[in-house]
């Protein structure tokens, strides 16, 4: 018997007896996560995985997940923290988690885990159509078909440095998740710091706004943060990371055809207000495989409760229309609530009673104005 335990499930499953062929239209992180879940739940000897992509290059990409440690991808962990720091104005708060951890992965570490676990057939070439000979085709490509088109379209964009210092300047056990003690004049801006040791950390500038910045704009914020907030003047940059994530209320059509399902970012699995995707992909894949085990059919699961969609749309309106209010809202969110409750809320794992307690402690006026606006 195979046990699957992502830190949010305690269910056990027997492998399927028949051979299942999975065709991944794109070979990114999402494809690798879904293939891991399928192999675990259906039995890797019963699964054939084919991935086709235009390139075999692995992107330089950092991925973070909070929650109880996910055993399925444990061996892909690059770093992990139990304590989080937040900064705003003249204050900082530090919150120690109990059961949860803030874990970092990379696209390369997840692919390496898959290659060590599953026999994957990889093809390089154009990906145009699902594979009729496969049991199911999982599609990571963008498609214009919508269940609901976007009414709000923003970006979460970022640029970061992996910094090395000669003197110990970082706390290895404490990750800075959001520090708003930077210039807020061009959109909601914060810095996060992921330390790998006392002399090494990833320091990244993240912005919520309508368009990306020029490189020197991010770097001015990073330089200022390192100098004025952390007191670091002497450092070396070993690597850089740049990217952007859509923050919108669009709901894409996932069922693109019979046994043809959009996954990952293309399937709308990215949380609009946080940009986090990995844990949502794991849960989504689990539900898809459960349905297949019960019915013999592949079908995308129902979305989370509609109230979470409503919460996201409210916050997106505030980010768009009143960006100056956002740092204070997010700071209050973490300052006045237990850290694990907030992280579960952001991951859509809370109940209505918990959510009422959370909203009761927030400044109401921006949300009331967002309710009125469309």
Secondary structure as UniProt FT lines:
FT   STRAND          2..3
FT   STRAND          12..13
FT   STRAND          20..25
FT   HELIX           29..42
FT   HELIX           44..46
FT   STRAND          47..53
FT   STRAND          62..68
FT   HELIX           71..76
FT   STRAND          79..81
FT   STRAND          83..88
FT   TURN            89..90
FT   STRAND          91..96
FT   STRAND          100..106
FT   HELIX           107..117
FT   STRAND          120..124
FT   TURN            132..133
FT   STRAND          136..139
FT   STRAND          146..148
FT   STRAND          153..164
FT   TURN            172..173
FT   STRAND          174..179
FT   TURN            185..186
FT   STRAND          188..197
FT   TURN            198..199
FT   STRAND          200..209
FT   HELIX           215..224
FT   HELIX           225..229
FT   STRAND          236..248
FT   STRAND          251..252
FT   STRAND          255..257
FT   TURN            258..259
FT   STRAND          260..262
FT   HELIX           264..267
FT   TURN            272..274
FT   HELIX           278..295
FT   HELIX           306..321
FT   HELIX           323..335
FT   HELIX           339..346
FT   TURN            347..348
FT   HELIX           352..360
FT   HELIX           364..372
//
